[in-house]
């Protein structure tokens, strides 16, 4: 099963080369400025995901259950990575990402630096250099009052 998953990832990586990613070489911010998807590609929209609880004994509607922004972004992106794997896709197949964040009550504002710390573990690395286009939004509330972050992505499968 692991060999099949790895083989699926290799095929996905080869197909992802058909997607053209534009960025400003002088700008080292880890997002693409534009992406071109080839004709005939399938577009996959993943529903927004929050982080899984890190403290299952805590009330699941509290911050204590999910951790700070950095922890939640890491958890949400790990969940997204798992959902993509079920579809034989990788994080490199993601072409667009929306990150919805609420203010961390401990900081009194969104923790953009914490979000970026976790995000750059998944994107802009030697192991995964393919960057998505991305927008980060501050919102008043999310569906779960314990969440500081919810992330949705769009991925592409080239044929």
VMD Tcl script that draws the C-alpha trace (Angstrom):
set ca {
  {0.00 0.00 0.00}
  {2.86 2.40 0.84}
  {4.50 1.61 -2.51}
  {1.22 2.41 -4.29}
  {0.91 5.70 -2.39}
  {4.50 6.60 -3.25}
  {3.98 5.67 -6.88}
  {0.81 7.79 -6.96}
  {2.79 10.70 -5.50}
  {5.48 10.30 -8.17}
  {2.88 10.31 -10.94}
  {1.20 13.33 -9.38}
  {4.53 15.15 -9.13}
  {5.27 14.43 -12.79}
  {1.87 15.77 -13.83}
  {2.22 18.84 -11.60}
  {5.06 19.96 -13.90}
  {2.39 20.76 -16.52}
  {1.10 23.55 -14.26}
  {2.97 26.81 -14.84}
  {3.71 28.80 -11.67}
  {4.72 32.44 -11.92}
  {6.58 34.34 -9.23}
  {8.80 37.37 -8.89}
  {12.38 36.06 -8.50}
  {13.28 39.15 -6.47}
  {10.45 38.44 -4.01}
  {11.22 35.61 -1.62}
  {7.70 35.47 -0.15}
  {6.56 31.83 -0.49}
  {3.51 32.22 -2.70}
  {3.05 32.20 -6.46}
  {1.86 35.42 -8.08}
  {-0.09 33.53 -10.76}
  {-0.68 29.97 -11.90}
  {-1.64 28.62 -15.33}
  {-3.50 25.33 -15.44}
  {-3.28 23.37 -18.70}
  {-6.38 22.43 -20.70}
  {-7.91 19.13 -19.70}
  {-6.79 19.27 -16.06}
  {-9.23 18.38 -13.30}
  {-9.85 20.92 -10.58}
  {-10.34 19.61 -7.05}
  {-11.86 21.88 -4.40}
  {-11.21 20.80 -0.83}
  {-13.61 22.06 1.81}
  {-12.23 24.24 4.56}
  {-10.51 22.35 7.35}
  {-9.47 23.38 10.80}
  {-6.93 21.73 13.03}
  {-7.60 18.47 14.83}
  {-7.70 18.74 18.62}
  {-4.33 18.46 20.35}
  {-5.93 18.10 23.79}
  {-8.86 15.71 23.54}
  {-9.68 16.22 27.21}
  {-10.38 19.94 26.62}
  {-13.78 21.26 25.59}
  {-13.79 20.92 21.75}
  {-15.16 24.45 21.40}
  {-12.21 26.09 23.18}
  {-8.76 27.29 22.18}
  {-7.27 24.87 24.73}
  {-8.36 21.96 22.53}
  {-6.56 23.21 19.39}
  {-3.56 25.33 20.38}
  {-2.20 28.59 19.01}
  {-2.25 29.75 15.39}
  {1.03 28.06 14.45}
  {-0.15 24.75 15.89}
  {-3.54 25.05 14.19}
  {-2.08 25.90 10.77}
  {0.30 22.94 11.02}
  {-2.61 20.68 12.02}
  {-4.93 21.96 9.29}
  {-2.25 21.62 6.59}
  {-1.46 18.10 7.80}
  {-5.16 17.24 7.51}
  {-5.22 18.75 4.00}
  {-2.13 16.72 3.09}
  {-3.98 13.58 4.22}
  {-7.10 14.43 2.22}
  {-4.98 15.08 -0.87}
  {-3.18 11.75 -0.40}
  {-6.56 9.96 -0.45}
  {-7.02 11.48 -3.91}
  {-3.47 10.52 -4.95}
  {-2.43 14.19 -4.88}
  {0.24 16.06 -2.93}
  {0.69 19.52 -1.49}
  {2.53 20.31 -4.74}
  {-0.75 19.88 -6.61}
  {-2.36 22.74 -4.66}
  {-2.73 25.83 -6.86}
  {-4.80 28.08 -4.61}
  {-5.19 28.47 -0.86}
  {-7.39 30.63 1.35}
  {-6.47 30.92 5.01}
  {-9.18 32.34 7.27}
  {-7.91 33.53 10.66}
  {-9.49 35.05 13.74}
  {-7.61 37.15 16.25}
  {-5.78 35.15 18.88}
  {-7.33 36.36 22.16}
  {-3.90 36.16 23.82}
  {-2.42 38.55 21.22}
  {-5.44 40.69 20.45}
  {-4.75 40.29 16.71}
  {-4.17 37.58 14.12}
  {-0.86 35.77 14.42}
  {0.42 36.14 10.85}
  {3.98 35.23 11.89}
  {2.76 32.01 13.53}
  {0.75 31.15 10.43}
  {3.78 31.73 8.20}
  {6.05 29.63 10.43}
  {3.82 26.58 9.98}
  {3.01 27.35 6.30}
  {6.70 27.44 5.35}
  {7.13 23.91 6.72}
  {4.89 22.78 3.83}
  {5.69 25.28 1.03}
  {8.86 26.79 -0.38}
  {11.05 23.97 0.87}
  {13.57 21.96 -1.15}
  {11.28 18.93 -0.73}
  {8.17 20.85 -1.86}
  {9.07 23.97 -3.88}
  {5.77 24.31 -5.82}
  {3.99 27.34 -4.38}
  {0.24 28.00 -4.54}
  {-1.40 31.37 -4.97}
  {-2.70 32.32 -1.55}
  {-4.80 34.83 0.33}
  {-4.98 35.18 4.10}
  {-8.06 36.80 5.61}
  {-8.94 38.03 9.06}
  {-12.53 37.08 9.84}
  {-14.72 37.83 12.84}
  {-15.59 34.20 13.66}
  {-15.17 30.63 12.46}
  {-17.71 27.81 12.81}
  {-15.85 26.29 15.77}
  {-15.14 28.90 18.47}
  {-11.94 27.00 19.37}
  {-10.47 27.46 15.91}
  {-8.17 30.34 15.08}
  {-7.70 29.07 11.52}
  {-9.61 27.36 8.73}
  {-7.94 26.60 5.40}
  {-9.42 25.67 2.03}
  {-7.48 24.71 -1.06}
  {-7.89 24.10 -4.75}
  {-5.71 21.41 -6.33}
  {-5.20 20.38 -9.93}
  {-4.77 16.94 -11.45}
  {-3.25 17.01 -14.91}
  {-3.96 14.05 -17.17}
}
mol new
graphics top color blue
foreach p $ca { graphics top sphere $p radius 0.5 }
foreach p [lrange $ca 0 end-1] q [lrange $ca 1 end] { graphics top cylinder $p $q radius 0.2 }
display resetview
